[in-house]
Every structure is written in C-alpha cells, then in structure tokens.
Amino acid sequence: MSDRYILNRYTLPELLSKSVSEHPNAVAQRYREAGSKDFQNITYQQIQEYAHRITTGLMALEMQKDDHIGLIDDVGHRWMWASMGITGGGGVDVPRGTDATREDLLYIFQHAGCKIIFLETGKVYDKIKDVIDRLSDLKTIIFFESPSTEIPGGIQSKTLNELIQLGADQIKQNSNIATDAGEKVQPDDLATIIYTSGTTGTPKGVMLTHKNLSYLTTLISGEIAKDGIILTTADRSVGFLPPWHIGERLFESIMLFNGCSVAFTSITALAGDLRTVRPTVMFSVPRVWESFYNKILENVKAASPVQRGIFNFARWSAMKWSWHKANLFGNVYHLKRRSVIVNFFSRAWSLDVLFMIWPLNAFAQLIFAKIRKLVGGHLKFAISGAGALPEHIDRLFAAIGIPIFEAYGMTETTGVSCARMLTDHVIGTVGKPLGDIEVKLVD
C-alpha cells in the first residue's frame, strides 16, 4: 500500500496542500451561480488561494489559534472555503445548517463562545437578531451574501468577498502568513465542534481533532484502494447533503484527498444533475436510495404489461445471480454457524446455478442500463450512511450493478466505525470495523 495512506499523518491544511502539490489545476469543485444553468469550475490551486485569503482575513479580524468560529450554511462550495480558512489558521469551526432554530443557534453560539460567525444569508441573521445582545463573545459576522438588514453597533459585519479581499491585502504584505499559520497547526489540535440535533435535550458538541478527520480520510481511501479502486482526478461526485453532517464532511474530505471533484447541487435538482455530472462515486442517505427505488417502481407500474413482465423477469434473474455469486464467495450472512460440509455443498450449488443463469443475467443487465442512468450511469460504487439501508433496496441495487458500501458510525467516532467494501460485500450488514478501530458490543 502506498505511503499516501499513512494514518494520522496530516492536519487539514496539510491534506489540502498535498492535493494542490499533486494536481493544482485539477477541478476540485463545480457550482452554479444563482440563476445560471452552467457549472463553474474551481481548481485545487484556487481553493487553496481562497482558503489562505480567508485565513489571513480572519487573522486580521483577530482570530486566534483555537478560537471557535460559527459556520451556518447548507450545501455549497463556500462552506468548504470557510471551513478550510478557519482550520487552516488554527481556528475551530462550529458548523450547523440554516434550518437550525433560533434557540439552537443561540445555545450553540453561547456554549461555544463564538467570536466570529459565518452566516449564509441575512435570513439566518433574522433568526437571532432579537437575541444578539445575549451573544457577549460575538464581535464579527461574515455574510456569504450581502445582508439586507442593519447590524447593531459594536458588531462589525463583512461579506465573504470583503473578507477574501481583506486577506488578499494581508498576503500582499506577507506572502507566507497563511502558510506559516497552517504549519503551526498540530494533528491533535481541535478542528471542529459539531453539535448534534439535541433530540434528547440541548445540542451536544462533539469535539473532533485534525487527527480524527485525517485518520478516517486516509483510512477509508486506503480501504477503497485495497478493493482495486484508485480514486483520481477523473473521479467525480455530487454534493447535496449538509456538509456540517459528519458523513458528508468526511466524504468531501476523501474526495479532496484523492484529487476528485465535487459538483454541488440540491435535492430538487439532483435527478437532472446526476445525468449531467455522471458521478463515478456518491455518498447519500437511505432516504435518497429509497426515493430512487420508488421511482423505479413507479416507472415500472406505468409501463405496459409486456414491459412490466420483462422487468420482473430481469429483476428475478439479476437478483438470483447476485445472491448466488455472493454465496459462492462466502458473502452471505448466516445467524448460525454452518459446517464446512454444508458450506461446500451450498457453494457448489451456487456455482451450478451461476453457470445456468449467466445468460439471463447478461440480458437483465442490458435491461437495467436505463436504471443505472438514473444515477448517471458511471458509478463505480456508492456509499450509504446515517441510517439503516433497507435490505430489499440494498439487494436490488446490487443486482442491477450499483454496489453500495454501507457504513456505520456516529459523529463521536468521526462518522465511520464499520463499513463493508467490495471484497467483503455482505448485504444486510455494515461490514467489519475499519483499520485498527475497535468495537465493543454491550447489552
């Protein structure tokens, strides 16, 4: 295994610098300007430039190492810029989505002691403007878009573009200021505080270090490589989930580490953008896979009786093939241990079945080509997390040629503890603990 997958090696600014040094002109992000249908491209070199300017801009606003900086935003390229700018200067980002309630935002900002906060729009500010006097630590608000409201005296406000320009002016005076700040960041330094939803009370802040994030980023990248899938600059994905969610954040870090690109979209535009972007890898949650599954069934229901019959026969053939192939290679779970003799005859039986039905599966895959196009038609694999993926949905996608790596973990464990990969693809399970992660089952 390449030494690029050495664990705990990087801080977040080092992860970015590594990618920039290896492929500075590769596309890292794709996004749309408001009202535009076309994607704009951002290279790795450009991301680092924006991150460095944000770092130096924040330092000009007196951000100190280990300061907690609020980051309230949803899907988008600017979230990553801001996060990299914060952590690149030794700050700690405190992210949350724009759908957070006023009570949650007030609690988070107070509990974390945020001196500076990033807000996506003025609408988010409207939630807290009546209680802003209770945020005694707050000194500056950075708006991604120009606010349409006045900020009370004593709190300065800037747009993200103004912050970037402020940082650019600082870099003109000292070109190494951002690099020097990044070099002072250590793997054990705190990188983020992610507040959970608070379903059992007030939100709880999960504290994750640079080492936590870099460990999982490099570990999962290495596990994917062991399966023979080497992610490169040719690989692409779509980003449509909240980046403050640890699963999406970790996935975007993996894309960044491997030089891949992420095209940012929304749930409403996802179906069309999957056909446009044609992702080779994808992270999603069970609800999205369920929506794809339901869409398939709706299309089948609306088809002619002959077409429905062809689909049902193809599904039967492909699912039989998929199950027997898994059984042949020992990738079917059993709740009770089976003897060597039973396993031998079971696998021999599956081998016979595979020989008999392989033409039927080949026919089925031709039928399923249209279904694969629902997710762009180029997926090497997909990842599902943040909930249990129903087994019948899992099996259908495996049968039609879209392998899903199901992952299990918690925010407290940086998102992933267990995951099933291609070489150990046992449907109905979340796989084995990754790397040297230890899992204890308690009653």
Summary of the structure (lengths in Angstrom):
residues: 443
radius of gyration: 23.9
end to end distance: 37.5
largest distance: 79.5
contacts: 1446
relative contact order: 0.11
helix: 49%
strand: 15%
